[in-house]
Amino acid sequence: MPLETDVAFRFDNSYARELTGFYAPWQPAQVPQPAMVKLNRALATELGLDAEALDSPEGADIFAGNRVPDGAQPLAQAYAGHQFGGFSPQLGDGRALLLGEVIDVHGRRRDIALKGSGRTPFSRGGDGKAALGPVLREYLMGEAMHALGIPTTRALAAVTTGEKVRRDGAPPGAVLARVAASHIRVGTFQFFAAQGEELQLKKLADYVIARHDPEAAHAANPYLALFQAVCERQAQLVTQWMLAGFIHGVMNTDNMALSGETIDYGPCAFMDPYDPATVFSSIDHQGRYAYGNQPAIARWNLARLAETLLPLVHADSDQAVALVTEVLDLFPDRYQQHWLDGMRRKLGLASAQQDDLVLAQGFLATLQDQAVDYTQAFRGLADLVDAPGGPEADALRARFSDTSALDTWLARWQARQGQDAMPAAQRAQAMRQVNPVYIPRNHRVEEALAAAVERGDYAPFERLLAVLSRPFYAQAGSAAYAEPAPAATQQGYRTFCGT
């Protein structure tokens, strides 16, 4: 039974109330010694919570799962999913529980869920626990993405549990409290479609429309309008991933949220040298989810969503297929338009010209040919605008072993900039607002996690988190956080599914 606490969450649990049969009511596991590692005080305040009251032993009890706050209705959501192309008809929350929903101070409905809170009916033999390292990775990555302006789930809290988990090295156990616009996935629709439960599909689609796309309810074909809205959100989201050099690493359909937020930070990482074939995930042996494949995989996942919506879109199956195919076929053009608009901003172009795509591709080709760091190269262009003959230009050229191709491209770029009436200082400022100084460099993330897990030292984690919270501004004493790892360290770097 829920316990009354001094912390008021003011839950309003529409998923539990309206979607009976879509989940299993469940309780989090009890843990021996919860301790707060990090509370996201700004997010807590945004959710209408008392951050001071939560940053306490009572808050640790709540986020570890030992105390269920009044009004919560913990549940494990049911979903299916394509994992690396193979369909699993039943997955579900195997180590997560949705505590409930709150309405934040902006009037938005937000899920609060626990990740690593023990076994559920969907655990499939797993222990349902999480290790400290992956919990801290998700905290760091989600907050970094948020600071970069990329839609994302976020960490509300990370707590240790006082127990070891059965992983290599028996690391400390931990639980992550995650906040999302919702946790409804493509795989949620697939779960009911695979069972032929059309009434449940309609119920789910109506719920998603009411929660995320209320305007679709007034469309001539509400379910087609829903699909259009989801496609557009995904086109925008993946565009932002690509512009930032982010690689999700495990773009299974159960990891695609209909809200358009980045969800499930497992084997994710940011690219250092530009290379579309970059893969970090230890389980992606064929490069299915490589950086350059992400737009195509997003479309593939959306096609799986479209399949589930067919009976809702039109009673005639051929008509339904034609309607969703028309929407799906627009995805590549929508993605490319978003990407090109974003690339123009990164390149400091104030207008749209016919050859801008070729210009952008030309710069990327020079980066790939000489394995130049993606983030630093674009930031270097912003610096170059301010002082074309100064040390900034020398710093950019120093990243290239052969500057001939770069110099040829720079001449084209500067000529193109001359077509826009924009003062250099204004152009440089605009470029710095979209080209970060800092990203979660893989070696810095690993250093922070190792210090916390192996020595109980959270200072590197806190320092890295502080730097990543202001990614577009050079911060005194933080130059090392802008530097990529040595080439030898980058080679063979792998990330793992772990929470």
Buried (B, 14 or more C-beta within 10 A) or exposed (E): EBEEBEBBBBBEBBBBEBBEEBBBEBBBBEBEEBBBBBBBBEBBBBBBBBBEBBBBEBBBBBBBBBBBBBBBBBBBBBBBBBBBEEEBEBBBBBBBBBBBBBBBEEEEBBBBBBBBBBBBBBBEEEBBBBBBBBBBBBBBBBBBBBBBBBBBBBBBBBBBBBBBBEBEEEBBBBBBBBBBBBBBBBBBBBBBBBEEBBEBBBBBBBBBBEBBBEEBEEBEBBBBBBBBBBBBBBBBBBBBBBBBBBBBBBBBBBBBBBBBBBBBBBBBBBBBBBBBEBBBBBBBEEBBBBBBBBBBBBBBBBBBBBBBBBBBBBEEEEEBBEBBEEBBEBBEEBBBEBBBBBBBBBBBBBEEEEEBBEBBEBBBEBBBBBBBBBBBBBBBBBBBBBEEEEEBBEBBBEBBEEBEBBEEBBEBBEEBBEEEEBEEEEBBBBBBEBBBBBBBBBBBBBBBBEBBBEEEEBEBBEBBBEBBBBBBEEBEEBEEBBEBBEEEEBEEBBBBEBB
